Amino acid sequence: MKQKKIIIAVLLILAVLFPVFASGRVQQSAGTGSTTAVTAAPGQFPFSKDKTQLSVLCIKPPYLGDFNNNQTTAWLEDKTNVHVNYIHLPYDGSRAAANLLIAAGEYPDVLMDAGLSTVDAMNYGSQGIIIPITDLIKQQSYWFNEAIKQVPDLLSIIMMPDGNIYGFPNVNQAFHTFYNNKAWINQNWLTKLNLKTPTTTDEFYQVLKAFKTQDPNGNGKADEIPMMGYNSSNSYTFPFGYLLNSFVYFNPDSYLGLSNGKVTFVANTEDYRAGLRYMAQLVSEGLLDPASFTQNAAQAKQIGTDPAGPRIGVFTDFVWWNFVEYNYNMPDKRADFYPALPPLKGPKGVQYSPVKGNGLNLDWAHITDHCKDPVLAFRWLDALYNQDVTEIMQFGVKGLYWDDPTPGALGINRKPALWQVLQPFPAEGDTGSARNVFLGNRYSDLRLGQQTDWSSPSAQYDQEPKLYMETMDKYYPYRPAEGSYLPLIITHTIAESSEIARLSDQINTYTAENLVAFVTGNKNLDRDWDSYVAEFQRLDLARYLQLKQTAYDRQYGSK
């Protein structure tokens, strides 16, 4: 039914667009592939004295209104002197809709936040539908080059195996998401039971036992849940992403590691088995709730927000409010007494916070072969990396949603503040921002430059300051050294991609299923381990690692 709705939506889009595209594409800018209407030097506004035009295909989330009637897009038009005809994709199923439009040949100058994958971009690039921007970056870039200075590896990350760059990346560095395998512990329970914050796996085991047996919530019932997580599409909600990093460097999204430049697989090692054995002990003794592997987010929050009082000792998620809500939404403000728990030191001294993000969304925007003035399209997209443009498009109308900081104020990172919030965004239909759809350069210090009143005792409990402080103080110090973990972005050729997709799906599915089976006792770590490991040969793990190694060497080997 959902797919049918998407197809109907796309057919409606085609019905609207066909007369426009078929009538000489009147919305296109003047010029040919070898000429441009742009007269200003790179980095200068506006691009030309005369009004120029572009067409852009992009999603429209329900929280935003029509971009053709938006205060920030109108501001951008005044600044650049480029009138843009925005064509909206359905928010759900945007990739399928964009691919259908491309297949029909009915696509505009620019595709932005259309849901296209890197493989899509390479495929369309090889067909000439998406044009390479490699030379345009050298010849026309100004603000994108400034972003590259802040993210030095950016060019190597977006360079495709054929030597071309096809897509513009979106820079959105939310620092707390870089290390998102977090756990949150009930400090009130620790205090009541006169326990110290655990720092090792052994101490953690003893704390969980105390939570289970010593009635820390004081209601006379054995209703405490020492530790739990929940099942979601994001691995950071499962307890294993936090716990296994006390035994081996463990990225729960790939099960891959890096040792002396060699790509490795960690889920068949003895250190990994030791971590599973530890988790299995927690489950068997009622210290780690097995519902962590089956319940959904709503079920977890229902337990975490029990109006009778807190029942969970430790929970895993990259934020606390998925379990215990925001402090202003609960009468007892229970979120305030769940601080983050740093990674635990394992029996061999292993203590990692795995790197899970870099703040880059690749292939966020592309220029198509239908664009008659690629230089104009490039300069318009390049301008979105300008800080003033980023602030307006992402933070919204200045003076309405945000403004300059109070002189002398500090930001979340305790550096001089760069901006302050005036009021929250509307829940839906907002026409005063283009947040999370347009390209931008929300580099880490810009996001963390939000003015914070550090004179207030409550500042440490506010959402963004707490996320920053807990991540910086408790997870960042345990990040792995550069070169000791596999980069998050490994780009494969078109020829490699289908094989990699097949192998990764079968290997990761098998690994995830057996992880849960071993931890919950459905499989035995002594009796069933050898057969588990042997199965990876049939799943062609060696070939999978070979393809990953080839891609890694091609992309990073010369560094």
Disulfide bonds with the S-S distance in Angstrom:
none
